[in-house]
Amino acid sequence: MDLTVKQLSIVLGISSHRIYRLLRQGKIPHKRVNAGKRSVIRFERDTLHRWLADAKGQIGRAKIPEDAVERLSRIDPQISPLDMERIVTEIRKIKREIEKIPKIRKE
């Protein structure tokens, strides 16, 4: 299964904008697939595994989490990029709500 830009940004923990910037700089292996009148960018899992192993924790100035390869392996091919984005958005909302809860002090 190929990954989208959004999925890769989740795996690497960096923004989609930074992914596009790194693509323009030629730092991430990818392929363009024709989708009607336009082409879309896709990333092959096997190629990403090798690339992440060679990247040694950094791409340009972007730091890659140590567990990026593990995250890549855990992505379920049955989940669409849109569903994945919805799940991540929901998790972020929950985290923000949790941060609003006053912390209990231990005395």
Buried (B, 14 or more C-beta within 10 A) or exposed (E): EBBBBBBBBBBBEBEBEBBBBBBEEEBBEBEEEEEEEEEEBBBBBEBBBEBBEEBEEEBEEBEBEEEBBEBBEEBEEEBEBEEBBEEBEEEEEEEEEEEEEEEEEEE
